[in-house]
Amino acid sequence: MHALPKMAPPLQAILMSELSRGNSILSVGDWPPTCRLLVTLARPFRKKYATVAEVEYAVVNDPHYWKAEYRYRNGLECLACGF
């Protein structure tokens, strides 16, 4: 079990929502060169979340990486989900 990471507030809200819906953290780390915090969830996002100006949603759909992600400030932080 991973310690609860401290993400930017918009991503933290999504993370907390996902954890309350039964999703779990698979990994916590960085993703060089620009992502200082990458949190990957074990399962797909349970719902689609509204985004704010500094957050964008992207479908990655690559089994080598993850299914989808919410990126904060062009990828400075990223909350991704597994398949």
C-alpha positions as CSV (number, residue, x, y, z in Angstrom):
1,M,0.0,0.0,0.0
2,H,1.3,3.4,-1.0
3,A,1.2,6.5,1.2
4,L,-1.3,9.0,0.1
5,P,0.6,11.5,-2.2
6,K,0.0,15.2,-2.0
7,M,-1.0,16.3,-5.5
8,A,-2.1,19.7,-6.9
9,P,-5.6,20.4,-5.5
10,P,-7.6,19.6,-8.8
11,L,-5.8,16.2,-9.1
12,Q,-6.0,15.6,-5.4
13,A,-9.8,15.9,-5.6
14,I,-10.0,13.4,-8.4
15,L,-7.6,11.0,-6.5
16,M,-9.7,11.2,-3.4
17,S,-12.9,10.6,-5.3
18,E,-11.4,7.5,-7.0
19,L,-10.1,6.1,-3.7
20,S,-13.6,6.6,-2.2
21,R,-15.0,4.6,-5.1
22,G,-12.8,1.7,-4.4
23,N,-9.9,2.4,-6.8
24,S,-6.4,2.0,-5.4
25,I,-2.9,3.4,-6.0
26,L,-0.7,1.2,-8.1
27,S,2.4,3.4,-8.1
28,V,3.8,6.8,-7.1
29,G,6.8,8.3,-8.7
30,D,7.9,10.8,-11.3
31,W,8.0,10.7,-15.1
32,P,11.1,12.5,-16.4
33,P,11.8,14.9,-17.9
34,T,8.8,17.2,-16.9
35,C,6.5,15.2,-14.6
36,R,7.5,15.7,-11.0
37,L,4.6,13.5,-9.6
38,L,3.0,10.6,-11.4
39,V,0.3,8.6,-9.5
40,T,-1.1,5.6,-11.3
41,L,-4.3,4.0,-10.2
42,A,-4.9,0.2,-10.4
43,R,-8.2,0.4,-12.4
44,P,-9.8,2.7,-14.9
45,F,-11.3,6.0,-13.6
46,R,-14.8,5.3,-12.2
47,K,-16.2,8.4,-13.8
48,K,-15.3,11.3,-16.0
49,Y,-14.4,14.4,-14.0
50,A,-15.0,18.0,-15.0
51,T,-11.7,19.8,-15.6
52,V,-10.5,23.2,-14.7
53,A,-8.2,25.4,-16.9
54,E,-5.0,23.9,-15.6
55,V,-6.1,20.3,-16.0
56,E,-6.6,18.3,-19.2
57,Y,-7.8,14.8,-19.7
58,A,-6.2,12.5,-22.3
59,V,-6.9,8.9,-23.4
60,V,-3.5,7.2,-23.7
61,N,-4.8,3.6,-24.2
62,D,-1.4,2.1,-24.4
63,P,-0.9,-1.2,-22.4
64,H,2.8,-0.3,-21.9
65,Y,1.8,2.8,-20.0
66,W,-1.8,3.4,-18.9
67,K,-5.4,3.8,-20.1
68,A,-6.1,7.5,-19.5
69,E,-4.7,10.5,-17.5
70,Y,-5.5,13.9,-16.0
71,R,-2.5,16.2,-16.5
72,Y,-1.9,19.2,-14.4
73,R,-0.2,22.2,-16.0
74,N,0.9,20.4,-19.1
75,G,2.1,17.3,-17.3
76,L,3.9,18.8,-14.3
77,E,1.8,16.3,-12.3
78,C,-0.2,13.4,-13.7
79,L,-2.9,11.1,-12.3
80,A,-3.2,8.1,-14.6
81,C,-5.3,5.0,-14.5
82,G,-4.7,1.3,-15.4
83,F,-6.8,-0.9,-17.6
